[in-house]
Amino acid sequence: MTTVAVIGASRGIGLELARQYAADGCRVHATTRALDAPGALGAVGGDVHLHPLDVVDDGQIEALAGALSEEPIDILIHNAGINAGRGAGDPETTARSMRINAEAPIVTVAALLDSVVAGGDRKVAVMSSVQGSGRSRAGSPDLYGDSKRELNTRFRAIEPEWRARGITAVALHPGYVRTDMTGSHASLSPEESVRGIRNVLAGLTAKDSGRFLDYRGKDVAW
Ligand SMILES: NC(=O)c1ccc[n+]([C@@H]2O[C@H](COP(=O)([O-])OP(=O)(O)OC[C@H]3O[C@@H](n4cnc5c(N)ncnc54)[C@H](OP(=O)(O)O)[C@@H]3O)[C@@H](O)[C@H]2O)c1
């Protein structure tokens, strides 16, 4: 049986990841900031285990790592993210955007790495965005793009260490997906995006580690 951990599964792409992997018969560990009122995530059927996690809370990250310490994880997906928009932003918003989008994925994955090493597949994905690509809108103020670009930089710096432990790690762009983050004008449904992401992750081999891929498996420019 494949065990999948989805960090940030309450809504949007993360919720759909939990749904599809559970429907496929996987054991799913899914995190939410609202364990008492998990909403749609609480209604996902199958072998689904919910855990509380705000990714800026180091104590909760540690507690999650403890809860999963005896649980080998085949596929770990750090999906949680926010779009704090464009513009210069106030320092607090800028710091929060960087903390959630750029720091938390690296810190959370690092905390769960032993469980991934103990898993059979040893796959890690961090949800980035094409807006973090250096070629997109370079130079203009963009809190979201800047934070995803910073995530990409940090991911590329740490990925060789993860690879040395036998892990295949990639950064992902899910496509332009209809969620609370984007609204109804986006081109893809969460179902389509997640179907693609699952295919991409299923097809990864060790030599793919360190790539930045979209939901169709195409390389995205760093
Ligand atoms: N939609 C797109 O077109 C698109 C494109 C490129 C990249 N992405 C990336 O894909 C990921 C998912 O996006 P989405 O469109 O599904 O967004 P969404 O519908 O806004 O969902 C965001 C998810 O992240 C969680 N989250 C936010 N801050 C968190 C925190 N501090 N701790 C724990 N969880 C937190 C949210 O939990 P709460 O319910 O508790 O807020 C929610 O589950 C994000 O990383 C996003 O940047 C999306």
The ligand as an SDF file (V2000), in Angstrom:
LIG
                    3D

 48 52  0  0  0  0  0  0  0  0999 V2000
   -4.3000   27.4780   -8.1110 N   0  0  0  0  0  0  0  0  0  0  0  0
   -3.3090   27.7120   -8.9550 C   0  0  0  0  0  0  0  0  0  0  0  0
   -3.5340   28.0380  -10.1410 O   0  0  0  0  0  0  0  0  0  0  0  0
   -1.8830   27.5670   -8.5170 C   0  0  0  0  0  0  0  0  0  0  0  0
   -0.8910   27.8450   -9.4600 C   0  0  0  0  0  0  0  0  0  0  0  0
    0.4460   27.7030   -9.0850 C   0  0  0  0  0  0  0  0  0  0  0  0
    0.7740   27.2690   -7.8210 C   0  0  0  0  0  0  0  0  0  0  0  0
   -0.2270   27.0280   -6.9050 N   0  0  0  0  0  0  0  0  0  0  0  0
    0.1790   26.5780   -5.5840 C   0  0  0  0  0  0  0  0  0  0  0  0
   -0.5090   25.3920   -5.2540 O   0  0  0  0  0  0  0  0  0  0  0  0
   -0.7190   25.3150   -3.8380 C   0  0  0  0  0  0  0  0  0  0  0  0
   -2.2030   25.1260   -3.5480 C   0  0  0  0  0  0  0  0  0  0  0  0
   -2.9020   26.2340   -4.0760 O   0  0  0  0  0  0  0  0  0  0  0  0
   -4.5000   26.3010   -4.1740 P   0  0  0  0  0  0  0  0  0  0  0  0
   -4.7810   26.9800   -5.4520 O   0  0  0  0  0  0  0  0  0  0  0  0
   -5.1000   25.0010   -3.8700 O   0  0  0  0  0  0  0  0  0  0  0  0
   -4.7700   27.3620   -3.0060 O   0  0  0  0  0  0  0  0  0  0  0  0
   -5.9730   27.4810   -1.9500 P   0  0  0  0  0  0  0  0  0  0  0  0
   -7.2340   26.9330   -2.4970 O   0  0  0  0  0  0  0  0  0  0  0  0
   -5.9230   28.9140   -1.5000 O   0  0  0  0  0  0  0  0  0  0  0  0
   -5.4840   26.5080   -0.7580 O   0  0  0  0  0  0  0  0  0  0  0  0
   -4.3280   26.8150   -0.0460 C   0  0  0  0  0  0  0  0  0  0  0  0
   -4.0880   25.7110    0.9500 C   0  0  0  0  0  0  0  0  0  0  0  0
   -2.9060   26.0490    1.6970 O   0  0  0  0  0  0  0  0  0  0  0  0
   -3.2490   25.9960    3.0800 C   0  0  0  0  0  0  0  0  0  0  0  0
   -2.4650   26.9550    3.8730 N   0  0  0  0  0  0  0  0  0  0  0  0
   -2.2850   28.2760    3.6770 C   0  0  0  0  0  0  0  0  0  0  0  0
   -1.5390   28.7960    4.6700 N   0  0  0  0  0  0  0  0  0  0  0  0
   -1.2490   27.7670    5.5050 C   0  0  0  0  0  0  0  0  0  0  0  0
   -0.5350   27.6540    6.7200 C   0  0  0  0  0  0  0  0  0  0  0  0
    0.0420   28.7360    7.3030 N   0  0  0  0  0  0  0  0  0  0  0  0
   -0.4280   26.4550    7.3140 N   0  0  0  0  0  0  0  0  0  0  0  0
   -1.0170   25.3680    6.7680 C   0  0  0  0  0  0  0  0  0  0  0  0
   -1.7300   25.4010    5.6170 N   0  0  0  0  0  0  0  0  0  0  0  0
   -1.8420   26.5930    5.0030 C   0  0  0  0  0  0  0  0  0  0  0  0
   -4.7140   26.3880    3.1300 C   0  0  0  0  0  0  0  0  0  0  0  0
   -5.2530   26.0170    4.3850 O   0  0  0  0  0  0  0  0  0  0  0  0
   -6.4310   26.8960    5.0950 P   0  0  0  0  0  0  0  0  0  0  0  0
   -7.7300   26.3660    4.5520 O   0  0  0  0  0  0  0  0  0  0  0  0
   -6.2390   26.6190    6.5450 O   0  0  0  0  0  0  0  0  0  0  0  0
   -6.2130   28.3300    4.7450 O   0  0  0  0  0  0  0  0  0  0  0  0
   -5.2390   25.5750    1.9470 C   0  0  0  0  0  0  0  0  0  0  0  0
   -5.4030   24.2240    2.2800 O   0  0  0  0  0  0  0  0  0  0  0  0
   -0.1500   26.6230   -3.2670 C   0  0  0  0  0  0  0  0  0  0  0  0
    1.1710   26.4090   -2.8110 O   0  0  0  0  0  0  0  0  0  0  0  0
   -0.1570   27.5460   -4.4580 C   0  0  0  0  0  0  0  0  0  0  0  0
    0.7800   28.5900   -4.3410 O   0  0  0  0  0  0  0  0  0  0  0  0
   -1.5310   27.1560   -7.2300 C   0  0  0  0  0  0  0  0  0  0  0  0
  1  2  1  0
  2  3  2  0
  2  4  1  0
  4  5  1  0
  4 48  2  0
  5  6  2  0
  6  7  1  0
  7  8  2  0
  8  9  1  0
  8 48  1  0
  9 10  1  0
  9 46  1  0
 10 11  1  0
 11 12  1  0
 11 44  1  0
 12 13  1  0
 13 14  1  0
 14 15  2  0
 14 16  1  0
 14 17  1  0
 17 18  1  0
 18 19  2  0
 18 20  1  0
 18 21  1  0
 21 22  1  0
 22 23  1  0
 23 24  1  0
 23 42  1  0
 24 25  1  0
 25 26  1  0
 25 36  1  0
 26 27  1  0
 26 35  1  0
 27 28  2  0
 28 29  1  0
 29 30  1  0
 29 35  2  0
 30 31  1  0
 30 32  2  0
 32 33  1  0
 33 34  2  0
 34 35  1  0
 36 37  1  0
 36 42  1  0
 37 38  1  0
 38 39  2  0
 38 40  1  0
 38 41  1  0
 42 43  1  0
 44 45  1  0
 44 46  1  0
 46 47  1  0
M  CHG  2   8   1  16  -1
M  END
$$$$
